[in-house]
Amino acid sequence: MLFLIYPTYKNGKFFFPFFVFGYILYEVWQLFLEGSSFDWKDIMATIISGILAYYIYQTIHKNKGSDE
């Protein structure tokens, strides 16, 4: 999805930490919401997914030859 929103490699690469951090904040926020469920496994899954998505993003741009 980042590839479509931020087509240059540099811009897309810059936003990965913000999206991962945002999802982690949302999960932590659930600690304070009544009736919500907080789970450490969700935070770990978000971090692992963010790392995996970042490497996939890098691979796509390396194959395209884009260094913008």
Secondary structure, DSSP 8 states (H G I E B T S, - for coil): -HHHHS-SHHHHHHHHHHHHHHHHHHHHHTTTSTT----HHHHHHHHHHHHHHHHHHHHHHHHHT---
